[in-house]
């Protein structure tokens, strides 16, 4: 192998490691749930997930988001290198018809750094 090829290869590896391990430029994916706190039975609500993450490129992105209601998964969004979220911070929405009090749990995950943990919200009946 020629010396300039070795230098190029070492430089590429150092750059890749810097992108992956720099905490100031990357973090765990977190989210916040937006939903009404109290509704009448039979109401249809909109649940909005505000996903926050530093990093959205071929190597580093939010790879899934899920939302559950009363312990049952309502929706799961899967992302990949070729199908990444539209930006670092984005929103997802889901509608749901309320027939009982709800405990909403949502979580999102970074493909490299993991999740900041689940977010919780509750909806009471009037």
C-alpha positions, 0 to 999 in steps of 0.5 A, a space after each residue: 500500500 502506498 504511503 499516501 493511501 495509508 495516510 488517507 485511510 488513517 485520516 478517514 478513520 479519525 474523522 469517522 471516530 470524531 463524528 461518532 464520539 463527539 458528545 457536543 455534536 450528538 446525544 440520545 434521542 428524547 421526546 415530549 408528548 403533547 396531548 390534552 389532559 382531560 376529555 369527554 368519553 368518545 372524544 378523538 384526541 391528537 397525540 403529538 410527539 416532539 422528537 429532539 435529537 442532535 444528528 441526522 446523517 447517514 451514520 447517526 439518526 433517530 432509528 425508531 419512535 414508538 407510542 403506547 397507550 395503557 400498555 399496548 403499542 399504538 404506533 411504531 415508526 422505523 427509520 433507516 439510513 435511506 429513510 431518515 427523519 426529515 430533520 434533527 427535531 421533528 414531530 409525529 402525530 397520531 389520533 386516538 378515540 378515548 373511551 377510558 383514562 389513558 396512560 401514554 408512554 412514548 420513546 425514541 432511539 438514536 442508532 448510536 447513542 440510544 434513548 434518553 428514556 420514555 416520556 409519559 402523559 395522562 388523559 383523564 375523563 371528564 
